[in-house]
Amino acid sequence: MNQLLIKIDILNQEYTVYYVGTNLGRIYKIVQYYRNGESLSKLLDIFEIATNEAIQVMEISQTSKSLYVATDHRVKQIDLAMCNRRYDNCFRCVRDPYCGWDKETNTCRPYELDLLQQCSTRQNFSNQHPNEVFRKNIV
């Protein structure tokens, strides 16, 4: 990995989300947060934008709530809050600061008041480990 592009979205004083583009056509979504005075970070997601094409440009649009990504041959738009299309259980959903878990419908949605930001063990309905990173091609 000899090329990295980084875009930062500071959501509030608690979370900073980094989007890291590589020369292999991937975007890594990483969240940094503080707990008990310690800085922690987690890899939330990996987006396959273009196999073996370097990410040349990335821009965050707060207006459209999207990340725009360009290689030499294509441009992609990625929703910042792809909650219901990316996360199928409470643990994975609430790790993403853009998302919250709706316990009434058992779905992940863009965060708003009254949605869960923490889960109990019983709310993890899938067999996946809560620390597993989701990876999907973006078409």
C-alpha positions as CSV (number, residue, x, y, z in Angstrom):
1,M,0.0,0.0,0.0
2,N,2.1,2.9,-1.2
3,Q,-0.7,5.5,-1.6
4,L,-3.2,6.5,1.1
5,L,-5.9,9.2,0.8
6,I,-7.6,10.2,4.1
7,K,-10.8,12.1,4.6
8,I,-12.1,12.9,8.0
9,D,-15.7,13.5,9.2
10,I,-15.9,14.8,12.8
11,L,-19.4,13.8,14.0
12,N,-19.2,15.4,17.4
13,Q,-16.7,15.5,20.3
14,E,-17.0,11.8,20.8
15,Y,-16.4,10.3,17.3
16,T,-14.1,11.0,14.4
17,V,-14.6,8.9,11.2
18,Y,-11.7,8.4,8.9
19,Y,-12.1,7.2,5.3
20,V,-8.8,5.8,4.0
21,G,-8.4,5.2,0.2
22,T,-5.8,2.8,-1.1
23,N,-4.0,2.2,-4.4
24,L,-5.8,-1.2,-4.5
25,G,-9.3,0.5,-4.9
26,R,-10.5,0.0,-1.3
27,I,-11.9,2.5,1.2
28,Y,-11.4,1.6,4.9
29,K,-13.9,3.2,7.3
30,I,-12.3,3.7,10.7
31,V,-13.9,5.3,13.8
32,Q,-11.8,6.9,16.6
33,Y,-13.3,7.6,19.9
34,Y,-12.3,8.1,23.5
35,R,-13.2,5.9,26.4
36,N,-12.0,6.5,30.0
37,G,-9.5,9.1,28.6
38,E,-7.9,6.6,26.2
39,S,-8.1,7.0,22.4
40,L,-9.4,3.9,20.7
41,S,-10.2,3.1,17.1
42,K,-12.0,0.3,15.2
43,L,-12.2,-0.7,11.6
44,L,-15.9,-0.5,10.8
45,D,-16.1,-1.3,7.1
46,I,-14.2,-2.0,3.9
47,F,-15.6,-0.8,0.6
48,E,-14.4,-2.4,-2.6
49,I,-14.6,0.5,-5.1
50,A,-12.5,-0.7,-8.0
51,T,-10.2,-3.7,-8.0
52,N,-6.5,-2.7,-8.4
53,E,-7.4,0.9,-9.3
54,A,-5.8,3.6,-7.1
55,I,-8.2,5.9,-5.3
56,Q,-7.2,9.3,-6.6
57,V,-9.7,11.7,-5.0
58,M,-12.2,11.5,-2.1
59,E,-14.6,14.3,-0.9
60,I,-17.2,14.3,1.8
61,S,-20.4,16.2,1.1
62,Q,-22.4,17.1,4.2
63,T,-25.2,18.3,1.9
64,S,-25.8,14.9,0.4
65,K,-24.3,13.0,3.4
66,S,-22.1,11.1,0.9
67,L,-18.4,10.3,0.3
68,Y,-17.5,10.8,-3.4
69,V,-14.6,8.6,-4.6
70,A,-12.7,8.8,-7.9
71,T,-10.2,6.5,-9.6
72,D,-8.7,7.2,-13.0
73,H,-11.7,5.4,-14.6
74,R,-14.8,5.9,-12.4
75,V,-16.5,8.0,-9.8
76,K,-18.6,6.4,-7.0
77,Q,-20.9,7.9,-4.4
78,I,-21.1,6.2,-1.0
79,D,-23.8,7.0,1.6
80,L,-22.2,7.9,4.9
81,A,-25.0,6.2,6.7
82,M,-25.6,2.9,4.8
83,C,-27.1,1.4,8.0
84,N,-29.8,-0.9,6.8
85,R,-27.9,-2.1,3.8
86,R,-24.7,-2.9,5.7
87,Y,-25.5,-4.0,9.2
88,D,-28.0,-6.8,10.1
89,N,-27.5,-7.0,13.8
90,C,-27.5,-4.6,16.8
91,F,-23.8,-5.0,17.7
92,R,-22.5,-4.2,14.2
93,C,-25.1,-1.4,13.8
94,V,-24.2,0.6,16.9
95,R,-20.5,0.4,16.3
96,D,-21.1,2.9,13.4
97,P,-21.7,6.4,14.8
98,Y,-23.9,7.2,11.8
99,C,-26.3,4.4,12.8
100,G,-28.7,3.3,15.6
101,W,-30.6,0.1,16.2
102,D,-34.4,0.3,16.1
103,K,-35.5,-2.4,18.6
104,E,-39.1,-2.2,17.5
105,T,-38.4,-3.3,13.9
106,N,-35.0,-5.0,14.6
107,T,-33.3,-2.9,11.9
108,C,-30.4,-0.6,11.6
109,R,-31.2,3.0,10.6
110,P,-29.5,6.3,10.4
111,Y,-29.0,7.5,13.9
112,E,-31.7,9.7,15.5
113,L,-32.9,10.1,19.1
114,D,-34.6,7.1,20.6
115,L,-32.6,4.6,18.6
116,L,-30.2,2.3,20.6
117,Q,-26.5,3.1,20.7
118,Q,-25.7,0.1,22.9
119,C,-26.8,-3.5,22.7
120,S,-27.3,-6.4,25.1
121,T,-26.2,-9.9,24.2
122,R,-29.9,-10.8,23.5
123,Q,-30.1,-8.1,20.8
124,N,-27.4,-9.7,18.6
125,F,-29.7,-11.9,16.5
126,S,-27.2,-13.1,14.0
127,N,-24.4,-15.7,14.3
128,Q,-21.7,-13.1,13.4
129,H,-19.2,-12.0,15.9
130,P,-19.7,-8.3,17.0
131,N,-16.1,-7.4,16.0
132,E,-16.4,-8.9,12.5
133,V,-15.8,-6.3,9.8
134,F,-18.3,-6.2,6.9
135,R,-16.9,-6.1,3.4
136,K,-18.9,-5.6,0.2
137,N,-18.3,-4.5,-3.3
138,I,-19.8,-1.1,-4.2
139,V,-21.4,-1.2,-7.6
